[in-house]
């Protein structure tokens, strides 16, 4: 952390601003070319937390529309942290080739829809935590 970043974060905390509003450097995910095909996935670490960014179909539900970044008519990206909302185990992409794409928690058997991170089966109480994404000059960034 450089001096400027330290002073900015200290000033925000001192003035009573919530920590979430402190300036945070975006994390580079990949160039858009890494998401050429539907379901292309990039794994990354965001502030020491494992995450996925996946190219998904156009969202249909209002909840999915709030979680998915619309880049163009045919390109939509979903960013989620890989921690199961039940006990924090790491979720994986399902290895079973199927029309239904899922993230799977192998610890306790929860399943999440890959297109929006919602729970589809199992004991997980909430969808996967969304990761905010941004595109600048053809590069995808995660905002933590």
C-alpha positions as CSV (number, residue, x, y, z in Angstrom):
1,X,0.0,0.0,0.0
2,X,1.5,3.3,-1.0
3,X,1.2,6.5,1.1
4,X,-1.6,8.0,-1.0
5,X,-3.8,4.8,-0.7
6,X,-3.1,4.7,3.1
7,X,-4.1,8.3,3.6
8,X,-7.2,7.9,1.5
9,X,-8.4,4.8,3.4
10,X,-7.5,6.4,6.8
11,X,-9.4,9.6,5.9
12,X,-12.5,7.7,4.9
13,X,-12.5,5.6,8.0
14,X,-11.7,8.6,10.2
15,X,-14.6,10.6,8.7
16,X,-17.0,7.8,9.3
17,X,-17.3,6.5,5.8
18,X,-18.0,2.8,5.5
19,X,-15.1,0.6,4.6
20,X,-16.8,-0.4,1.4
21,X,-16.4,3.1,0.0
22,X,-12.6,3.1,0.5
23,X,-10.7,3.3,-2.8
24,X,-9.8,-0.2,-4.0
25,X,-7.7,-1.1,-7.0
26,X,-9.6,-3.3,-9.6
27,X,-8.2,-6.8,-10.1
28,X,-7.5,-7.7,-13.7
29,X,-9.4,-10.8,-14.8
30,X,-8.5,-11.2,-18.5
31,X,-9.0,-9.7,-21.9
32,X,-12.4,-10.2,-23.5
33,X,-10.8,-12.7,-25.9
34,X,-10.7,-15.2,-23.0
35,X,-14.5,-15.2,-23.1
36,X,-14.9,-16.1,-26.8
37,X,-17.3,-19.0,-26.2
38,X,-20.3,-19.5,-24.0
39,X,-19.3,-21.0,-20.7
40,X,-15.6,-19.9,-21.0
41,X,-14.4,-19.5,-17.4
42,X,-11.5,-17.8,-15.8
43,X,-10.5,-18.6,-12.2
44,X,-8.8,-15.9,-10.1
45,X,-8.1,-14.6,-6.7
46,X,-9.8,-11.4,-5.6
47,X,-8.4,-10.0,-2.3
48,X,-7.3,-13.5,-1.3
49,X,-10.7,-15.0,-2.2
50,X,-11.1,-17.5,-5.0
51,X,-13.6,-16.5,-7.7
52,X,-14.9,-17.4,-11.2
53,X,-15.8,-15.2,-14.1
54,X,-17.9,-17.0,-16.7
55,X,-19.4,-16.0,-20.0
56,X,-23.1,-16.8,-19.7
57,X,-26.3,-16.6,-21.8
58,X,-28.4,-13.5,-21.7
59,X,-30.1,-13.4,-18.3
60,X,-33.9,-13.9,-18.2
61,X,-34.9,-13.2,-14.7
62,X,-34.7,-9.8,-13.0
63,X,-32.4,-11.3,-10.3
64,X,-30.0,-12.6,-12.9
65,X,-30.0,-9.3,-14.8
66,X,-28.8,-7.6,-11.6
67,X,-25.9,-10.1,-11.2
68,X,-24.7,-10.3,-14.8
69,X,-22.6,-7.8,-16.7
70,X,-24.0,-7.0,-20.1
71,X,-21.2,-6.3,-22.5
72,X,-22.9,-6.6,-25.9
73,X,-25.9,-8.2,-27.4
74,X,-24.3,-11.7,-27.2
75,X,-21.8,-11.3,-24.4
76,X,-22.7,-11.4,-20.8
77,X,-20.4,-12.2,-17.8
78,X,-21.1,-13.5,-14.4
79,X,-18.6,-13.1,-11.6
80,X,-19.0,-15.1,-8.3
81,X,-16.9,-16.0,-5.4
82,X,-16.2,-19.7,-5.2
83,X,-17.2,-20.1,-1.5
84,X,-20.3,-22.1,-0.9
85,X,-22.9,-20.2,1.2
86,X,-23.5,-23.1,3.4
87,X,-20.1,-23.7,5.0
88,X,-17.6,-21.9,2.9
89,X,-16.2,-24.9,1.0
90,X,-14.9,-24.2,-2.5
91,X,-17.3,-24.9,-5.4
92,X,-16.1,-26.4,-8.6
93,X,-17.5,-26.4,-12.2
94,X,-19.5,-29.6,-12.7
95,X,-17.4,-32.1,-14.6
96,X,-20.5,-33.8,-16.0
97,X,-21.2,-32.6,-19.6
98,X,-24.8,-31.5,-19.6
99,X,-27.1,-28.9,-20.9
100,X,-27.5,-27.6,-17.4
101,X,-24.3,-26.0,-16.3
102,X,-23.6,-26.0,-12.6
103,X,-21.2,-25.2,-9.8
104,X,-21.0,-28.0,-7.3
105,X,-20.0,-28.0,-3.6
106,X,-18.6,-31.4,-3.0
107,X,-18.6,-30.9,0.8
108,X,-22.3,-31.1,1.4
109,X,-23.9,-31.5,-2.0
110,X,-25.2,-28.0,-2.9
111,X,-25.6,-27.1,-6.6
112,X,-25.6,-23.6,-8.1
113,X,-26.8,-22.5,-11.6
114,X,-23.7,-21.4,-13.6
115,X,-25.7,-18.7,-15.5
116,X,-26.5,-16.7,-12.3
117,X,-25.1,-18.4,-9.2
118,X,-28.6,-19.3,-7.7
119,X,-29.0,-22.4,-5.6
120,X,-30.6,-25.2,-7.6
121,X,-30.3,-28.1,-5.1
122,X,-28.8,-28.9,-1.7
123,X,-28.6,-27.2,1.7
124,X,-26.9,-23.9,0.7
125,X,-29.1,-21.0,2.0
126,X,-28.1,-18.3,-0.5
127,X,-26.8,-17.9,-4.1
128,X,-23.1,-17.6,-4.6
129,X,-21.8,-14.1,-3.7
130,X,-21.6,-11.9,-6.7
131,X,-18.4,-10.3,-7.8
132,X,-18.8,-6.9,-9.4
133,X,-17.2,-6.7,-12.9
134,X,-16.2,-3.8,-15.2
135,X,-14.8,-3.7,-18.7
136,X,-12.3,-1.1,-19.7
137,X,-10.4,-1.0,-23.1
138,X,-11.3,-4.7,-23.8
139,X,-10.1,-5.9,-20.4
140,X,-12.4,-7.4,-17.6
141,X,-11.7,-6.2,-14.1
142,X,-13.2,-7.4,-10.8
143,X,-14.1,-4.8,-8.2
144,X,-13.9,-6.0,-4.7
